[in-house]
Amino acid sequence: MLAPQPLGTAELPKDRVLPPLPTRSKGGKTRAELEAEIQRHRNTITQMEQIIGAQGGTAPAYLTTALEDARRALKVAEDDMATVSAGPDPAEVARLEEEIQRHRNTIVQMEQIIGAQGGTAPAYLATALEDARQALTRAETELSDLRNGPAPSVAPQQSEATTPATLAEPTTEAETPQPRLVLLDSGRVLKLPEHKTTIIVGREDPVSMIFPEIDLTPFGGESGGVSRQHAQISNQHGQWSITDLNSTNYTKVDGRRVEPNVSTPLHDRTHIQFGRIAVEFRLT
């Protein structure tokens, strides 16, 4: 019997490297350089105003000209500063980068497991691999949106024959925020996957082939007593509910422990506790 080969890890493909944050202004200056420049201009303006004020109406024209030049320079620096990205929360970026790498490693390992079994790999392995790929795509999209902003939606071009009277009213669906969980201790947002009627909340465990849609591992899930398959959030025709999946440390809704395998309705801003991890369910 052959000894099992060690599972590999993934390297970041060159064509999937996310672009760096814009750290310089259109004028080529860093945020720190512009902050220092703006402060210098403000100090100069204050000093010039004091000099001119001390001279009353007898201040020479070159002083007022210098003051106006300083004000214009300040405006230019402030406008240049507006082109520098403040950047997202570094901790959130680090969390997503770690999650992405974890998903990539899982995918590589799953592909090795399936490849070693040839055409005899059971269907649940292929399902787990597809779930891991979808989780990777979600995390990459979230990181890209965090760094660069969501991709703008492109409005369909209006035909020349179309008149304003025939334009369709905007749909409310596009304006409805995506359902999400908000971690109460940090304010971080976990968007619920769209187009899914059942969503598992828990902790990822590649060894056991468990890949919940909402993985609380990066948010202290293991130390917070979250089970690998802790609870299930369901959406049936717009009616949201949660069911505890016989978790070790229970699920609470608005402070009340729910019975295992019993569906409990969820409403906007309902507080949910998975073990010791507290979140708020948001629809608006």
N, C-alpha and C positions, 0 to 999 in steps of 0.2 A: 504493500500500500504506500503510495507516494505521500510524502509529507506536504501539508498545505503550504502554498507559497505566500509570502507576506503580501498583504494588500498594499497597493500603491496610493499615492496622493496626486492631486491634480495640480498642474501648473496653469497660470493665467494665460489663455490664448491671446496672441498679439492683437487679433482683430476684435477682441472683446474688452480690451483695456479701456476703462472709462476716462474721458478727458479730464485734465486737472482743472481745478478751480481757477477762475480769472483772478490773479493776485496782483495785477498791475492795472493802472488806469489807462485810458486811451492815450494819455500823454507819456506813458511808459514809467510812471512812478508807483512805488508801493504805497500801501495804506499808511505805514509808519512815516514815510517821507512826506506824504501829503498832510498828515496830522501835524507834523512839526512845522511845515511851511505855513499852514493855516494859522497856527498859534503865533508864529513870528509876525505874520501880517496883522493879526489882531492886536498884538502888543505894539506894533508900529503905529497903527491907527490910534490907539489910546494915547500914546505919547505925543503924536502929532496934534491931536485934539487939545491936549493939555497945553502944548506950546502956543498954539493959535489962540486958545481961550485966554491965556495969560497976557496976550498982546492986545486984547480987545479988537477994535476995528482997525488997528494999525498993522496987522500981520501982512507981510509982503506976499505978493501973488505966488511966488515960487513955493511957499509953504502950503497954500491951499491946493496948488497943482499937485504937489507931492502927496497930499492927503487923498486926493481923488485917485491918483495912480495906485496908492496902497489899497484903496477900497476895490478898485477894479481887479487888482492882483488877487485879492481875497476871494472875489466872486469867481474868478477863473479857477482857483485852487479848489473851491467848494464844488464847482461844477465837475471838475476832474475827479474829485473824491466820489461823486455820485456814480461814476462808471466802474468803481472797484467793488467787487462782490464782497459782502461781509462774511460770506461763507456759512455753511450749516454748522450745527452742533458737532464738534469733533468727536464727542463720545458716541453720538448716533452714527456717524460715518464709520467709526471703528467697529461698532457693533455689527453694522451691515456688512462691512468687509469681512469680518470674522464669520458671519453667517454664510456669506457667499462662498468663502473658501471651504467651509464645512460641507455645504451642499456639493461642491465640486469633488471633494474627496469622497463623499458618499457615492456619487455617480460613478467615479472611477472604480471604487470597490465593488459596487453592484454589477457593473459591466464585467469585471473580472469573474465574479461569482457565476453570472449567467453564461459567460463565455466558456468557463470550465465545464459546464454541464451540457454544452452543445445544444442540440434541439430538444433536450429532455428537461429543460428548466421549467418549473411549475409557473402557472400564470401569475401567481401572487408576486413573484419576483419581478416580472415585467411591469406589473401594476405599481409596485414600490419604486421601480426605476423611473417610471413616468411621473409619479408623484414628486420624486426628488428633482426631476428636471423642471417641473412646473414651479416648485418652491424656489429653485435657483432663478428662474425667469422673474418671479415676483420680487425677489430680493434685489436682483440687478436693476429692475425697473424702479424700485423704490429708491435705491441709491442714486440712480441717474436723475430721478426727479428731485431728490434732495439737493444734489449738486447743481443742477442746471435748470430746475423748474420743470413742471410737467410739459410734455409736448403740446403745442397749441393745436386746438381742433381746427380743421380746415372747413370753412363753410362752403357748400356747393355753389357753383357759379350760377347766376341768374340768367336765364335765357332772355334774348332781346325782346321776345314776344311776351314775356311775363310782365304783368303790371303789378304795382303794389297791392292791388285789391285781391290778387290771386295768390299772394305769398302765404305759405302755411304758417300758422301760429307756432312759436317755439314750444317744443315739448317740455313738460315738467320733468321728465325722466333725466334729461341731461343736466338739469339744475339741482337734482336731488343729491345731497352728499352721500358718499358711500358709507354703508354701515361699518362701524368700527368699535374697537375696545380702546379705552384710554386708561393707561396705567396711572393710578392715583398718586403713587409716590414720586413719579418723574414727569408725568404729563405726556409720555411717549404714546404714539398712536399706532395701533395694530389694525390695519384695514382687513375686513372680512372678505374672503375671496368672492368675486362676483360670479353669478351664474351657477352657484352651488346652493342646494337646498339643505344640506347637512354639512356641518363644519366641526371637526374634532379639535378640542383644545387640550393640550398636554405637553409632553416632552418627547423630542425626537430620540429614537433609539435604533440606529441602523442595524445593530446586531439582531434585534428582534423584529426588524422590518416594520418599525412603527414610525410613521411620518405624519404627524398631525398637521392640519392646515394652519393652526395657530400654535407655534412652538414657543413655550415660555421659558425654555432653557436659558437664553441670553439675558433674561430679566430676573434671574434668581429662582427659576422654577424648581430646581432640584432642592436647594436649601429651603425653599418656601413650601415644600411639601406637596408639589404638584405631581400627580400621577402621570404615567406615560400616556394613557388615554383617560383623561380626567372627566371631561364633560363633552356633551354634544349640543351645539347651537343649531337650531332648525329654523327654516323659513318656509312656511306653507302659505302661499298666496298672500304674502305680505304680513302674515302673523308670525312673529318671532317667539321662540321659546327655547328653554335650556333644559337639558336632562343630565343629571349626574350619572356617570358610568361606573357606579360602585367604587368611587375613588377612596383612597386610604384616608385622606384628610378632609373629605367632604367638600361640598359646594354650597355656598350661601348666597341667597338673593335678598338684597336689602336687609342684610343682617340675620336672616332666618335660614337655618340649614334646610336644604331640600332633600327629600327622600330619594334614594337611588332608583333609577329607571322610571321616574315619574316626571312627566313634562310640566314645566313651570313657565307661565307667560313672561315675556320680556317686553318692556316699554322703553321709550326714549329716556335716557339718564338713569336707568336701573343700575344699582350697584351690585356687582357680582364678586364673590371671593372664591378663588380656586386655591384650596389650602390656605396659605397666608398671603397669596398674591391677590391684591384688590384692584379691580378695574371698574370703569363705568361704561355701560353699553350706550352707544350714541347712534341715533338715526338722523339727527338734524345738526 
